[in-house]
């Protein structure tokens, strides 16, 4: 019975697509966020899609091994094409809602509710850059050394205080002992040190920072990749320290 209902829904959706006039690109342009989603991948509970002024389609998420699921697909007559074949149908529901459906896929998407926070291109860039950085991060990293940058702001601090700050704990682990962090493909983050193994629900990396989720709070880490090293940057009371990790596997 369930299969029959699904077939009927798909047939009705297909009929609606054919009956609709071609949706204007001006309407589709921008960022859309899923309001409901049904796919074969249970971890995908939210997606973001972007359509640019050239009619190119991008599908993204933070809840997958790859942040960038589809890129630069063409839209032709209310259909998204992939490898020269029909991939997804687009149905306009109202002025702020569209539906995407295809084989084993259904999504109801709402227009970006916060257009003033950042442009669609800036939002898309977070996924594109984050996806490439995540691929480099995946694996295990060991703490190699710590540096405190001297500046006019901390010139008056006594050396003892600067040393204390330099070696203060990182994510509840001592920096004076062996410290290892792991980024996993499934978006899990783990840190091993003097307090044993501490696991975080997930991590997200974009074009600026890494965010770690644990219990009911989020930790933001500002980082850079330089000559194969991961550098995590922390600032407190005007004192900046850099934790430099080197990759050992992954």
C-alpha angles and dihedrals in degrees: 000000000000091000091052091051091050091050091050092050092050091048091050091047090050091050091050091051092052091046094050122091115242108284111241116245090227088065095046097046117110139031126327128187125206115251093182129008137188120184139141089255108080094195092064101088096147134028135180122210128196130196118189132204091270092058093252116152127217127183118196143169141174092218102071139071086254119044091199108063100167130007138187095358115162126239118219124174097336092315130107112221126214123179088352092301134103108271109166135005121224120213123184108223100174140325092294104027137071133174126219120196136170141134107332090347136103128162135170110203132195125205115259106284094203106047093157095060094072141333120268089249091054091049092048090049089059089062096041096048093037091053092055093045092048091057089056093045097050108110139040126316130190124209105251104177145330127231130192113203115226114223141156088266094063100030091107095052114105116247091245091059093047090050090049090051092045094058100035117132121283115214090341093307127112115251091203091071134051109301127187131180127193130200112197129203090239089062095256120139125205134183124194124195144110091326093055123240117344117188129200124207093237146320134227124200124193136164093295114026151358117249121202123200119209125161106315100337139076126217119204118207121189112213148163136198114229127172092338094311127115111224117195113195124208129179127194128164088353092303115123122202130183123211108203118203129185123207117249102175144355 
